[in-house]
Amino acid sequence: MKDAEIDAALEHVARAAHPLPPTLLKSIVDAIGPTLAPVRPLPPDWVLAGGVLVLGVAVALLGAARLGFGGFAALDLPARVAVFGALAVLGGLVAARMVAEWIPGSRRRITSATLLALVSVVLLAVFGLLFRDYRTDHFVSAGVGCLSTGVLYAVPAGFLGAWWLRRGWAVSPVSAGLVTGALGGLAGLTLLELQCANFQAFHILVWHALVVPVSAAAGGLLGWALQPQTLRPGGRDSRGN
């Protein structure tokens, strides 16, 4: 079939279509009219990202106020600048990515999974350069305690960040959950760096650094569980297709 024939067929269908009765159109307008209201625009992206970051820092500080600031006190000034400077920069990147996940159509220069990998590599590099005590005293018992504490505080930080962005819409629940978990994990890790005075290298490289990927995995799993069945790989639509 040629292009001209296709155009002619479409024009024929358009002419053959029956216009909707005015009474039907009026009933539709009357039905949806009362529900229409002006929409308050979202704040700028930097405000949203800043709010997410502030909530995460607040959770870390509240946790440290309860558990103590022993780690912060034991660090020298250069180590404080390196550790918390890296956490601040990475937190800003993750918060910006989280905002992008909640605003459909946002520009995405990097995927959430790639950002998570970048965050993990940077943290390992910073910790590996700063901490040189290679003893492994109470490696498992102390480590599991720190990991559990970090993940425990990552939960409220992640949920508060999602609450802050509640007026947005996460098109990809798994990707949004992943980056939300990573943000919460950074809050939990910040708490550990403020509280934990165990500066053995393997303790920090393993148990502290694990807080971020474990929290991100939990967030991604939650996003997968909450997404519509039809969006899951191999899922079926409402007709069973």
KAFENGI-V555302 format. One record per backbone hydrogen bond with DSSP energy under -1.0 kcal/mol. CO is the residue of the C=O (numbers start at 0). NH is the residue of the N-H. E is the energy in kcal/mol with one decimal. If there is no record, write none. Layout:
<<CO	NH	E> <CO	NH	E>>
This chain:
<<1	5	-2.0> <2	6	-2.5> <3	7	-2.2> <4	8	-2.2> <5	9	-2.2> <6	10	-2.3> <7	11	-2.0> <8	12	-2.1> <9	13	-2.3> <10	14	-2.2> <11	15	-2.0> <12	16	-1.2> <20	24	-2.0> <21	25	-2.5> <22	26	-2.0> <23	27	-2.0> <24	28	-2.4> <25	29	-2.7> <26	30	-1.6> <27	31	-2.1> <28	32	-2.3> <32	35	-1.6> <43	47	-2.0> <44	48	-3.0> <45	49	-2.2> <46	50	-2.3> <47	51	-2.1> <48	52	-2.3> <49	53	-2.6> <50	54	-2.2> <51	55	-1.9> <52	56	-2.4> <53	57	-2.5> <54	58	-2.0> <55	59	-2.0> <56	60	-2.7> <57	61	-2.5> <58	62	-2.3> <59	63	-2.4> <60	64	-2.4> <61	65	-1.3> <62	66	-2.6> <63	67	-3.1> <68	72	-2.3> <69	73	-1.7> <70	74	-1.2> <75	79	-2.3> <76	80	-2.4> <77	81	-2.4> <78	82	-2.9> <79	83	-2.3> <80	84	-1.6> <81	85	-2.0> <82	86	-2.2> <83	87	-2.0> <84	88	-2.3> <85	89	-2.7> <86	90	-2.5> <87	91	-2.1> <88	92	-2.0> <89	93	-2.6> <90	94	-2.6> <91	95	-2.2> <92	96	-2.1> <93	97	-2.4> <94	98	-2.2> <95	99	-2.0> <96	100	-1.9> <97	101	-1.1> <101	168	-3.1> <102	105	-1.7> <110	114	-2.3> <111	115	-2.4> <112	116	-2.1> <113	117	-2.4> <114	118	-2.7> <115	119	-2.3> <116	120	-2.3> <117	121	-2.5> <118	122	-2.4> <119	123	-2.3> <120	124	-2.3> <121	125	-2.6> <122	126	-2.8> <123	127	-2.5> <124	128	-1.7> <125	129	-1.7> <126	130	-2.4> <132	200	-3.5> <135	138	-1.2> <137	141	-2.1> <138	142	-1.3> <139	143	-3.1> <140	144	-1.4> <141	145	-1.9> <142	146	-2.8> <143	147	-2.6> <144	148	-2.1> <145	149	-2.8> <146	150	-2.5> <147	151	-2.4> <148	152	-2.0> <149	153	-1.3> <150	154	-1.3> <152	156	-1.3> <153	157	-2.5> <154	158	-2.4> <155	159	-2.5> <156	160	-1.9> <157	161	-2.2> <158	162	-2.4> <159	163	-2.3> <160	164	-1.3> <162	165	-1.7> <164	167	-2.2> <171	175	-2.7> <172	176	-2.7> <173	177	-2.3> <174	178	-2.1> <175	179	-2.2> <176	180	-2.5> <177	181	-1.9> <178	182	-2.1> <179	183	-2.4> <180	184	-2.7> <181	185	-2.2> <182	186	-1.7> <183	187	-2.5> <184	188	-2.7> <185	189	-2.4> <186	190	-2.0> <187	191	-1.9> <188	192	-2.4> <189	193	-1.8> <190	194	-2.3> <191	195	-3.2> <193	71	-2.2> <196	198	-1.0> <199	203	-1.9> <200	204	-3.1> <201	205	-1.9> <202	206	-1.2> <202	207	-1.3> <203	208	-1.9> <205	209	-1.5> <207	210	-1.4> <209	213	-2.4> <210	214	-2.1> <211	215	-2.5> <212	216	-2.6> <213	217	-2.1> <214	218	-2.4> <215	219	-2.7> <216	220	-2.4> <217	221	-2.2> <218	222	-2.4> <219	223	-2.2> <220	224	-2.1> <221	225	-1.8> <222	226	-1.3> <227	230	-1.7> <228	231	-1.2> <231	234	-2.7> <236	239	-2.2>>
